[in-house]
Amino acid sequence: MSATTAGSMTSRQRLQATLSHRQPDRVCVDFGATAVTGMHVSAVTRLRRAVLGQSDYRVKVIEPYQMLGEVDDELRAALGIDLIGVPGRKTLFGTLAGDWKPWTLNDGTPVLVSGDFNVTQDEAGDTYIYPEGDTSVPASGRMPAGGYFFDAVIRQDPIDEERLDPEDNLEEFGLFSEEDLAYYRTMRDGLLQHPDCGHMLCVPGTAFGDIALVPAPFLKHPRGIRDVEEWYVSTVTRKAYVRTVFERQCEIAEQNLVALIELFGDLIDAAMITGTDFGTQRGPFISLAAYRDLYQPFHKRVNDLIHSRTTWKTFIHSCGSVYQLIPDFIESGFDILNPVQCSAAEMDPVRLKREFGKDVVFWGGGVDTQKTISFGTPQQVYDEVRQRIEIFNENGGFVFNSIHNVQGPTPTENLLALFRAVKDSAG
């Protein structure tokens, strides 16, 4: 099933119809356009072998924090995937794509990693990775022996309340450099080579309080509040500090956004704004009052800027039970909700579609990665995928993706069942 020939629409037309809440010729599909809608490199490798052969092909690790694999043009076309994405110039470990070299995962999967992907291993078999590949500084990520991806290493200096300065939590934010602008010009040229694909831009610097970013695994010597628990406590006990960080972060992001809008124009269909999680499995992680006070003003500023100057639709990623927050996400200007964690409390797909389907594009929710696709049978995967497409894709407004990234040990037969169900759903 080709990404651009199945049905009567091109992939981009399919995405644009979906984003406009019009019924597409078939469900629009994303795997790999963002760092929250991808697949672990082991899963990509086995899926590629099953679909395309090429048993000696090494898949590139394009996001080393979660060890996500590249879904390239050939695999995208074979699976009927409709989108390509524009990631940030640097990864979460501050590394740059290029100078690819071979590496082998704990499960034996041979892959390619960037030239500045430098790791060490301790006696217990744990693997450590370093910011910008600089092994002379403390490691910023750790993959346990037998693990599939890295966890951030917390590098928190003792906090001196008298000397605590919001600027210390802003050192990773800055106006685009010439290198940044050159990178985005190259990415724009790449999109021009794929006019029939849907286009997703991952906007840098607009994820306020994203806990994956707070520890700053990309910085060699992070300052400020970098401990996860301490940061969450600070959103209550040091609210003025956090608000100052967000205010300055937003000012920088707005200036960079203007540059991106001028550069990409109408090439972009959707823009990922934030990956900050606001839900747990059982309910919201944050009160409505706290969201409205601390986050919503900045979300609204970013969304208002984009919507006043472009036709881009904006994308919020938040795991967990966020049913109670969805009206506020809409009020903040978000058009797209991901990952649609249907297994969480109050996240029933029928209810979500009925209550919010006219206002929100659901991006994800196509299959449960916690249970079904990881531990279910191929038939269970097939049935769940067909059911979710039937519910969410009525009258458009649904981009098919799993609930967050597909994990490394996911059975290949379950992945094949997923894509077979997507294909069969087209009739």
The 8 nearest C-alpha neighbors of each residue, nearest first, counted from 0:
[[1, 79, 77, 78, 5, 2, 76, 422],
 [0, 2, 76, 79, 4, 3, 77, 5],
 [3, 1, 79, 76, 80, 81, 10, 4],
 [4, 2, 9, 10, 1, 5, 195, 196],
 [3, 5, 1, 2, 6, 9, 7, 8],
 [6, 4, 1, 0, 3, 2, 7, 8],
 [5, 7, 24, 8, 4, 25, 9, 425],
 [6, 8, 24, 5, 9, 4, 25, 13],
 [9, 7, 12, 13, 6, 10, 24, 4],
 [8, 10, 3, 12, 11, 195, 13, 4],
 [9, 11, 81, 196, 13, 3, 12, 195],
 [10, 12, 197, 196, 14, 13, 195, 9],
 [11, 13, 15, 9, 14, 10, 8, 16],
 [12, 14, 10, 16, 11, 23, 15, 8],
 [15, 13, 17, 11, 16, 12, 197, 27],
 [14, 16, 12, 18, 17, 13, 11, 19],
 [17, 15, 21, 19, 13, 14, 18, 23],
 [18, 16, 395, 396, 14, 20, 15, 19],
 [17, 19, 15, 20, 16, 396, 14, 360],
 [18, 20, 16, 17, 21, 15, 396, 395],
 [21, 19, 396, 395, 17, 18, 394, 16],
 [20, 22, 395, 16, 394, 19, 17, 23],
 [21, 23, 395, 394, 17, 16, 20, 24],
 [24, 22, 25, 13, 16, 17, 395, 21],
 [23, 25, 6, 7, 8, 22, 13, 26],
 [26, 24, 425, 23, 27, 6, 424, 13],
 [25, 27, 28, 392, 23, 399, 398, 24],
 [26, 28, 398, 399, 14, 13, 81, 25],
 [29, 27, 399, 80, 81, 398, 400, 26],
 [30, 28, 80, 400, 82, 81, 399, 31],
 [29, 31, 37, 36, 32, 400, 80, 28],
 [30, 32, 37, 33, 36, 70, 29, 38],
 [33, 31, 84, 83, 30, 82, 199, 29],
 [34, 32, 36, 35, 31, 84, 37, 201],
 [33, 35, 36, 37, 62, 31, 32, 67],
 [36, 34, 33, 403, 404, 37, 316, 338],
 [37, 35, 404, 33, 30, 403, 31, 34],
 [36, 38, 31, 404, 30, 35, 34, 67],
 [39, 37, 405, 404, 67, 68, 43, 40],
 [38, 40, 67, 407, 406, 42, 41, 68],
 [68, 39, 41, 67, 43, 42, 66, 44],
 [42, 40, 407, 44, 43, 39, 108, 45],
 [41, 43, 407, 45, 39, 44, 40, 46],
 [42, 44, 40, 46, 41, 45, 47, 68],
 [43, 45, 41, 47, 42, 46, 40, 58],
 [46, 44, 48, 42, 47, 43, 49, 41],
 [47, 45, 43, 49, 48, 44, 42, 411],
 [46, 48, 44, 50, 45, 49, 51, 43],
 [47, 49, 52, 45, 51, 46, 54, 50],
 [50, 48, 46, 47, 52, 51, 45, 411],
 [49, 51, 47, 48, 52, 46, 77, 74],
 [52, 50, 48, 47, 49, 53, 74, 77],
 [51, 53, 48, 54, 49, 50, 47, 56],
 [54, 52, 56, 55, 48, 51, 47, 49],
 [53, 55, 48, 52, 56, 47, 57, 44],
 [54, 56, 53, 57, 109, 48, 52, 58],
 [57, 55, 53, 54, 58, 44, 48, 110],
 [58, 56, 110, 111, 109, 55, 59, 44],
 [57, 59, 110, 111, 44, 68, 69, 56],
 [60, 58, 111, 69, 68, 61, 110, 112],
 [59, 61, 68, 112, 67, 62, 66, 111],
 [60, 62, 68, 69, 59, 67, 63, 96],
 [61, 63, 67, 66, 60, 64, 90, 65],
 [64, 62, 66, 65, 60, 61, 67, 90],
 [63, 65, 149, 66, 62, 91, 148, 92],
 [64, 66, 148, 63, 67, 62, 149, 39],
 [67, 65, 63, 62, 148, 64, 39, 60],
 [68, 66, 39, 40, 62, 38, 65, 60],
 [40, 67, 69, 60, 39, 59, 61, 43],
 [70, 68, 59, 71, 61, 60, 58, 67],
 [71, 69, 31, 74, 75, 68, 72, 43],
 [70, 72, 74, 73, 69, 75, 76, 31],
 [71, 73, 75, 74, 76, 70, 77, 83],
 [74, 72, 76, 75, 71, 77, 70, 51],
 [73, 75, 77, 76, 71, 72, 70, 78],
 [76, 74, 80, 72, 78, 73, 77, 71],
 [77, 75, 1, 2, 79, 73, 74, 78],
 [76, 78, 74, 75, 1, 0, 79, 73],
 [79, 77, 75, 76, 80, 0, 74, 1],
 [78, 80, 2, 1, 0, 76, 77, 75],
 [81, 79, 75, 28, 2, 29, 78, 82],
 [80, 82, 10, 2, 28, 196, 197, 29],
 [83, 81, 197, 196, 29, 198, 32, 80],
 [82, 84, 32, 198, 197, 199, 196, 85],
 [83, 85, 32, 199, 200, 198, 33, 86],
 [84, 86, 200, 201, 199, 186, 87, 83],
 [87, 85, 201, 84, 88, 200, 33, 202],
 [86, 88, 89, 203, 201, 85, 90, 202],
 [87, 89, 86, 182, 179, 95, 90, 183],
 [90, 88, 93, 95, 94, 87, 91, 92],
 [91, 89, 93, 92, 94, 62, 95, 88],
 [90, 92, 217, 93, 216, 64, 89, 94],
 [93, 91, 217, 130, 90, 216, 94, 131],
 [92, 94, 217, 131, 90, 89, 91, 130],
 [95, 93, 131, 90, 89, 92, 115, 132],
 [96, 94, 89, 97, 90, 113, 93, 88],
 [95, 97, 113, 94, 61, 98, 89, 99],
 [96, 98, 99, 113, 95, 114, 112, 115],
 [99, 97, 114, 113, 100, 96, 115, 112],
 [100, 98, 113, 97, 114, 112, 111, 101],
 [99, 101, 111, 112, 114, 113, 98, 102],
 [102, 100, 111, 110, 112, 99, 103, 109],
 [103, 101, 110, 111, 109, 112, 100, 104],
 [102, 104, 109, 108, 107, 110, 105, 101],
 [105, 103, 108, 107, 106, 109, 102, 110],
 [104, 106, 145, 107, 103, 146, 147, 144],
 [105, 107, 104, 108, 145, 147, 103, 41],
 [108, 106, 104, 105, 103, 109, 41, 110],
 [107, 109, 104, 103, 106, 41, 110, 105],
 [110, 108, 103, 57, 102, 107, 104, 101],
 [111, 109, 57, 58, 102, 101, 103, 59],
 [110, 112, 59, 101, 100, 102, 99, 57],
 [113, 111, 99, 60, 100, 59, 116, 101],
 [114, 112, 99, 116, 97, 115, 96, 98],
 [113, 115, 98, 99, 116, 100, 97, 112],
 [114, 116, 132, 113, 117, 94, 131, 95],
 [115, 117, 113, 132, 114, 112, 118, 94],
 [118, 116, 132, 115, 128, 129, 134, 119],
 [117, 119, 128, 127, 126, 116, 129, 120],
 [118, 120, 127, 126, 128, 121, 117, 134],
 [119, 121, 126, 125, 124, 127, 122, 118],
 [120, 122, 124, 123, 125, 126, 119, 127],
 [121, 123, 124, 120, 125, 126, 144, 119],
 [124, 122, 121, 125, 144, 120, 143, 126],
 [125, 123, 144, 121, 122, 120, 126, 143],
 [124, 126, 144, 143, 120, 121, 123, 142],
 [127, 125, 120, 142, 141, 119, 124, 143],
 [128, 126, 141, 119, 118, 140, 138, 120],
 [127, 129, 118, 140, 138, 117, 139, 141],
 [128, 130, 138, 132, 139, 133, 134, 131],
 [129, 131, 217, 92, 132, 219, 93, 218],
 [132, 130, 93, 94, 133, 92, 129, 115],
 [131, 133, 115, 129, 117, 130, 116, 134],
 [134, 132, 135, 131, 129, 130, 136, 117],
 [133, 135, 136, 129, 132, 117, 137, 138],
 [134, 136, 133, 137, 129, 138, 132, 219],
 [137, 135, 134, 133, 219, 138, 129, 130],
 [138, 136, 139, 135, 129, 134, 219, 220],
 [139, 137, 129, 128, 140, 127, 136, 152],
 [138, 140, 152, 216, 129, 151, 130, 128],
 [141, 139, 151, 152, 128, 150, 149, 127],
 [142, 140, 127, 149, 150, 126, 143, 152],
 [141, 143, 149, 126, 148, 125, 146, 150],
 [144, 142, 125, 146, 145, 141, 126, 124],
 [145, 143, 125, 124, 146, 142, 123, 126],
 [144, 146, 105, 143, 147, 106, 124, 142],
 [147, 145, 143, 144, 142, 148, 105, 149],
 [146, 148, 407, 145, 142, 105, 149, 66],
 [149, 147, 65, 66, 142, 146, 64, 150],
 [150, 148, 142, 141, 64, 140, 65, 151],
 [149, 151, 141, 140, 142, 152, 148, 64],
 [150, 152, 140, 139, 153, 216, 141, 149],
 [151, 153, 139, 140, 154, 141, 150, 138],
 [154, 152, 226, 155, 214, 151, 225, 139],
 [153, 155, 152, 156, 225, 226, 214, 221],
 [156, 154, 225, 226, 153, 157, 224, 222],
 [155, 157, 158, 154, 222, 223, 224, 225],
 [158, 156, 159, 155, 224, 223, 160, 154],
 [159, 157, 160, 156, 163, 224, 223, 155],
 [158, 160, 162, 161, 163, 157, 156, 223],
 [159, 161, 163, 162, 158, 164, 157, 237],
 [162, 160, 159, 163, 164, 158, 157, 165],
 [163, 161, 159, 160, 164, 158, 223, 165],
 [162, 164, 160, 161, 159, 165, 223, 158],
 [163, 165, 166, 167, 162, 223, 168, 240],
 [166, 164, 167, 168, 244, 240, 243, 169],
 [167, 165, 169, 164, 168, 170, 244, 223],
 [166, 168, 223, 222, 165, 169, 164, 170],
 [169, 167, 223, 166, 165, 170, 222, 244],
 [168, 170, 166, 167, 172, 171, 244, 165],
 [169, 171, 172, 167, 168, 166, 173, 222],
 [172, 170, 169, 173, 168, 218, 215, 217],
 [173, 171, 169, 170, 248, 204, 251, 174],
 [174, 172, 251, 175, 171, 170, 169, 252],
 [173, 175, 255, 251, 176, 172, 254, 252],
 [176, 174, 179, 255, 173, 180, 177, 178],
 [175, 177, 179, 178, 180, 174, 173, 181],
 [176, 178, 180, 179, 181, 175, 182, 174],
 [179, 177, 181, 176, 180, 182, 175, 183],
 [180, 178, 176, 182, 177, 181, 175, 183],
 [179, 181, 177, 183, 182, 178, 184, 176],
 [180, 182, 178, 184, 179, 183, 177, 185],
 [183, 181, 179, 185, 180, 184, 178, 186],
 [184, 182, 186, 180, 185, 181, 187, 179],
 [183, 185, 187, 181, 186, 182, 180, 188],
 [186, 184, 188, 182, 183, 187, 189, 181],
 [185, 187, 183, 189, 188, 184, 182, 190],
 [188, 186, 184, 190, 189, 185, 183, 263],
 [187, 189, 191, 185, 186, 190, 184, 192],
 [190, 188, 186, 192, 187, 191, 185, 193],
 [191, 189, 193, 187, 192, 188, 186, 194],
 [190, 192, 188, 189, 193, 194, 187, 266],
 [191, 193, 189, 190, 194, 188, 195, 187],
 [194, 192, 190, 191, 195, 196, 189, 83],
 [195, 193, 191, 196, 192, 190, 11, 197],
 [194, 196, 11, 193, 9, 10, 3, 197],
 [197, 195, 11, 10, 82, 194, 193, 81],
 [196, 198, 11, 82, 10, 81, 14, 83],
 [197, 199, 267, 268, 83, 82, 84, 196],
 [200, 198, 84, 269, 270, 268, 267, 85],
 [201, 199, 270, 85, 84, 202, 271, 269],
 [200, 202, 271, 86, 270, 85, 203, 199],
 [201, 203, 272, 271, 200, 270, 205, 204],
 [204, 202, 205, 87, 201, 252, 206, 272],
 [203, 205, 252, 206, 172, 202, 248, 249],
 [204, 206, 272, 203, 207, 273, 252, 202],
 [207, 205, 273, 209, 204, 274, 275, 208],
 [206, 208, 209, 205, 245, 275, 273, 294],
 [207, 209, 210, 206, 275, 213, 212, 245],
 [210, 208, 275, 212, 211, 206, 207, 274],
 [209, 211, 213, 212, 208, 227, 275, 214],
 [212, 210, 209, 213, 214, 215, 151, 275],
 [213, 211, 215, 210, 209, 214, 216, 208],
 [212, 214, 210, 215, 225, 211, 209, 208],
 [215, 213, 225, 212, 216, 153, 226, 211],
 [216, 214, 212, 217, 213, 218, 221, 225],
 [215, 217, 139, 92, 218, 214, 130, 91],
 [216, 218, 92, 93, 130, 215, 91, 131],
 [219, 217, 215, 221, 216, 220, 130, 93],
 [218, 220, 130, 221, 136, 217, 137, 216],
 [219, 221, 218, 222, 136, 154, 137, 215],
 [222, 220, 218, 219, 215, 223, 154, 225],
 [223, 221, 167, 220, 168, 224, 225, 156],
 [222, 224, 167, 168, 225, 163, 221, 164],
 [225, 223, 226, 230, 168, 222, 229, 155],
 [226, 224, 214, 155, 213, 223, 227, 230],
 [225, 227, 229, 228, 155, 153, 224, 230],
 [228, 226, 230, 229, 225, 231, 210, 214],
 [229, 227, 231, 230, 226, 232, 233, 225],
 [228, 230, 232, 226, 227, 231, 233, 224],
 [231, 229, 233, 227, 232, 228, 224, 226],
 [230, 232, 228, 233, 234, 229, 227, 235],
 [233, 231, 229, 230, 234, 235, 236, 228],
 [232, 234, 237, 236, 230, 235, 231, 229],
 [233, 235, 238, 231, 232, 237, 236, 241],
 [236, 234, 233, 238, 232, 237, 231, 289],
 [235, 237, 233, 238, 232, 234, 239, 231],
 [238, 236, 233, 240, 239, 235, 234, 241],
 [237, 239, 234, 241, 240, 235, 236, 242],
 [240, 238, 242, 241, 237, 243, 234, 236],
 [241, 239, 243, 237, 238, 242, 165, 244],
 [240, 242, 244, 238, 243, 239, 234, 245],
 [243, 241, 245, 239, 244, 240, 246, 238],
 [242, 244, 246, 240, 241, 245, 239, 247],
 [243, 245, 241, 242, 247, 246, 165, 248],
 [244, 246, 248, 242, 243, 247, 249, 241],
 [247, 245, 243, 249, 248, 244, 242, 250],
 [246, 248, 250, 249, 244, 245, 243, 251],
 [249, 247, 245, 251, 246, 250, 244, 252],
 [250, 248, 252, 246, 247, 251, 245, 253],
 [249, 251, 247, 253, 252, 248, 246, 254],
 [250, 252, 248, 254, 249, 253, 174, 173],
 [253, 251, 249, 255, 254, 204, 250, 256],
 [254, 252, 256, 250, 255, 251, 249, 257],
 [253, 255, 257, 251, 256, 252, 250, 258],
 [256, 254, 252, 258, 257, 253, 174, 259],
 [257, 255, 259, 253, 258, 254, 252, 260],
 [256, 258, 260, 254, 255, 259, 261, 253],
 [257, 259, 255, 261, 256, 260, 262, 254],
 [260, 258, 256, 262, 261, 257, 263, 255],
 [259, 261, 257, 264, 262, 263, 258, 256],
 [262, 260, 258, 259, 264, 263, 257, 256],
 [261, 263, 259, 260, 264, 258, 184, 187],
 [264, 262, 260, 266, 261, 259, 187, 265],
 [265, 263, 260, 266, 261, 262, 267, 309],
 [264, 266, 267, 263, 309, 310, 268, 311],
 [267, 265, 263, 264, 268, 198, 190, 191],
 [268, 266, 198, 265, 269, 199, 311, 263],
 [267, 269, 311, 198, 199, 312, 197, 266],
 [270, 268, 312, 199, 311, 313, 267, 200],
 [269, 271, 200, 313, 199, 201, 314, 272],
 [270, 272, 314, 201, 202, 313, 273, 200],
 [273, 271, 205, 202, 314, 315, 270, 206],
 [274, 272, 206, 315, 275, 205, 316, 271],
 [273, 275, 316, 317, 206, 209, 276, 315],
 [276, 274, 209, 273, 317, 206, 208, 277],
 [275, 277, 317, 318, 278, 274, 316, 209],
 [276, 278, 284, 317, 283, 285, 275, 321],
 [279, 277, 319, 283, 284, 320, 321, 318],
 [278, 280, 319, 282, 281, 320, 284, 283],
 [279, 281, 343, 319, 320, 282, 344, 278],
 [282, 280, 344, 279, 343, 320, 283, 319],
 [281, 283, 320, 279, 278, 280, 344, 284],
 [284, 282, 278, 285, 321, 320, 279, 277],
 [283, 285, 278, 277, 279, 282, 286, 276],
 [284, 286, 283, 277, 289, 290, 287, 278],
 [287, 285, 289, 288, 290, 283, 284, 291],
 [286, 288, 290, 289, 291, 285, 324, 323],
 [287, 289, 291, 286, 290, 292, 285, 293],
 [288, 290, 292, 286, 291, 287, 293, 285],
 [291, 289, 287, 294, 292, 288, 293, 295],
 [292, 290, 295, 288, 289, 293, 294, 287],
 [291, 293, 289, 290, 288, 294, 295, 296],
 [292, 294, 290, 291, 289, 295, 242, 296],
 [295, 293, 290, 296, 297, 291, 292, 298],
 [294, 296, 291, 298, 297, 299, 331, 290],
 [297, 295, 299, 298, 294, 300, 293, 291],
 [298, 296, 300, 299, 295, 294, 301, 249],
 [299, 297, 295, 301, 300, 296, 331, 302],
 [298, 300, 331, 302, 296, 297, 301, 303],
 [299, 301, 297, 303, 298, 302, 304, 296],
 [300, 302, 304, 298, 299, 303, 297, 305],
 [301, 303, 299, 305, 304, 332, 300, 306],
 [304, 302, 306, 300, 305, 301, 299, 307],
 [305, 303, 301, 307, 302, 306, 300, 308],
 [306, 304, 302, 308, 303, 307, 309, 301],
 [305, 307, 303, 309, 308, 304, 302, 310],
 [306, 308, 304, 305, 303, 309, 310, 302],
 [309, 307, 305, 306, 304, 310, 260, 303],
 [310, 308, 306, 311, 305, 307, 265, 264],
 [309, 311, 306, 312, 265, 308, 268, 305],
 [312, 310, 268, 269, 309, 267, 313, 270],
 [311, 313, 269, 334, 270, 268, 310, 314],
 [314, 312, 270, 334, 333, 269, 271, 335],
 [313, 315, 335, 271, 272, 270, 336, 333],
 [316, 314, 273, 336, 272, 335, 337, 274],
 [317, 315, 274, 337, 273, 338, 336, 314],
 [318, 316, 276, 277, 275, 274, 337, 315],
 [319, 317, 276, 278, 338, 340, 316, 277],
 [320, 318, 278, 279, 280, 340, 343, 321],
 [319, 321, 282, 278, 343, 344, 279, 283],
 [322, 320, 324, 278, 323, 283, 319, 325],
 [323, 321, 325, 324, 320, 345, 346, 351],
 [322, 324, 321, 325, 326, 283, 287, 320],
 [323, 325, 321, 327, 322, 326, 328, 287],
 [324, 326, 328, 327, 322, 323, 329, 321],
 [327, 325, 329, 328, 324, 330, 323, 322],
 [326, 328, 330, 329, 324, 325, 331, 291],
 [329, 327, 325, 331, 330, 326, 333, 324],
 [330, 328, 326, 332, 327, 333, 331, 325],
 [329, 331, 327, 332, 328, 326, 333, 299],
 [330, 332, 299, 328, 329, 298, 333, 295],
 [333, 331, 329, 330, 302, 299, 334, 328],
 [332, 334, 329, 313, 328, 335, 331, 314],
 [333, 335, 313, 359, 312, 360, 314, 332],
 [334, 336, 314, 360, 359, 333, 361, 313],
 [337, 335, 361, 315, 362, 314, 316, 360],
 [338, 336, 316, 362, 339, 363, 315, 317],
 [337, 339, 363, 402, 403, 340, 364, 362],
 [340, 338, 364, 337, 363, 341, 402, 336],
 [341, 339, 342, 319, 338, 343, 402, 364],
 [340, 342, 346, 343, 347, 339, 348, 364],
 [343, 341, 340, 346, 344, 367, 347, 280],
 [344, 342, 280, 320, 341, 346, 319, 340],
 [343, 345, 281, 320, 346, 282, 280, 342],
 [346, 344, 347, 322, 320, 343, 282, 321],
 [347, 345, 341, 344, 343, 348, 322, 320],
 [346, 348, 350, 341, 349, 345, 351, 342],
 [349, 347, 351, 350, 352, 346, 341, 390],
 [350, 348, 352, 351, 347, 353, 390, 391],
 [349, 351, 353, 347, 348, 352, 354, 346],
 [352, 350, 348, 354, 353, 349, 355, 347],
 [353, 351, 356, 349, 350, 355, 354, 348],
 [352, 354, 350, 351, 356, 355, 349, 357],
 [353, 355, 351, 352, 350, 356, 357, 349],
 [356, 354, 358, 352, 357, 351, 359, 353],
 [357, 355, 352, 359, 358, 353, 354, 351],
 [358, 356, 355, 359, 20, 396, 354, 352],
 [359, 357, 355, 356, 360, 334, 329, 20],
 [360, 358, 334, 335, 356, 355, 357, 361],
 [359, 361, 396, 335, 397, 334, 362, 336],
 [360, 362, 397, 336, 335, 359, 363, 396],
 [363, 361, 398, 337, 397, 336, 338, 399],
 [364, 362, 400, 338, 401, 365, 399, 402],
 [363, 365, 339, 402, 401, 366, 340, 338],
 [364, 366, 401, 400, 363, 387, 384, 399],
 [367, 365, 401, 364, 384, 402, 383, 368],
 [366, 368, 371, 369, 402, 370, 372, 401],
 [367, 369, 372, 370, 402, 373, 371, 366],
 [370, 368, 367, 373, 371, 372, 374, 402],
 [369, 371, 374, 373, 368, 367, 372, 375],
 [372, 370, 375, 367, 374, 373, 380, 368],
 [371, 373, 368, 375, 380, 374, 413, 370],
 [372, 374, 409, 370, 371, 368, 375, 369],
 [375, 373, 370, 371, 372, 376, 409, 410],
 [376, 374, 371, 372, 379, 373, 380, 370],
 [375, 377, 379, 378, 380, 413, 374, 371],
 [376, 378, 413, 380, 379, 416, 381, 412],
 [379, 377, 381, 376, 380, 382, 416, 375],
 [380, 378, 376, 382, 381, 377, 375, 383],
 [379, 381, 377, 383, 378, 382, 372, 371],
 [380, 382, 378, 420, 384, 416, 379, 383],
 [383, 381, 379, 385, 384, 380, 378, 386],
 [384, 382, 386, 380, 385, 381, 387, 379],
 [383, 385, 387, 381, 386, 382, 365, 366],
 [386, 384, 382, 388, 383, 387, 420, 389],
 [385, 387, 383, 389, 384, 388, 382, 390],
 [388, 386, 390, 384, 389, 365, 385, 391],
 [387, 389, 392, 385, 391, 390, 386, 384],
 [390, 388, 386, 387, 392, 391, 385, 393],
 [391, 389, 387, 388, 392, 393, 386, 349],
 [390, 392, 388, 397, 393, 387, 389, 352],
 [393, 391, 395, 397, 388, 389, 390, 394],
 [392, 394, 395, 391, 390, 389, 22, 396],
 [395, 393, 22, 21, 20, 392, 396, 23],
 [396, 394, 22, 20, 17, 21, 392, 393],
 [395, 397, 360, 20, 17, 18, 361, 392],
 [398, 396, 361, 392, 360, 395, 391, 362],
 [399, 397, 362, 27, 28, 361, 363, 400],
 [398, 400, 28, 363, 365, 27, 29, 362],
 [401, 399, 363, 365, 29, 28, 30, 398],
 [400, 402, 365, 366, 363, 364, 403, 367],
 [401, 403, 364, 338, 363, 367, 368, 340],
 [404, 402, 35, 338, 36, 401, 405, 368],
 [405, 403, 37, 36, 38, 35, 406, 402],
 [406, 404, 38, 39, 368, 37, 403, 407],
 [405, 407, 39, 409, 408, 404, 38, 42],
 [406, 408, 39, 41, 42, 409, 147, 40],
 [407, 409, 406, 410, 42, 41, 373, 411],
 [408, 410, 373, 407, 406, 411, 42, 372],
 [411, 409, 413, 412, 408, 414, 373, 372],
 [410, 412, 414, 413, 46, 415, 409, 45],
 [411, 413, 415, 414, 410, 416, 377, 376],
 [414, 412, 377, 416, 411, 410, 415, 372],
 [415, 413, 417, 411, 416, 412, 418, 410],
 [414, 416, 412, 418, 417, 413, 419, 411],
 [417, 415, 413, 419, 381, 414, 377, 418],
 [418, 416, 414, 420, 415, 419, 381, 380],
 [417, 419, 421, 415, 420, 416, 422, 414],
 [418, 420, 416, 422, 421, 417, 423, 415],
 [421, 419, 423, 417, 381, 418, 422, 385],
 [420, 422, 418, 424, 419, 423, 417, 385],
 [421, 423, 419, 420, 424, 425, 418, 0],
 [424, 422, 420, 425, 421, 426, 419, 385],
 [423, 425, 421, 426, 422, 420, 385, 388],
 [424, 426, 25, 423, 422, 421, 26, 24],
 [425, 424, 423, 422, 25, 421, 24, 6]]
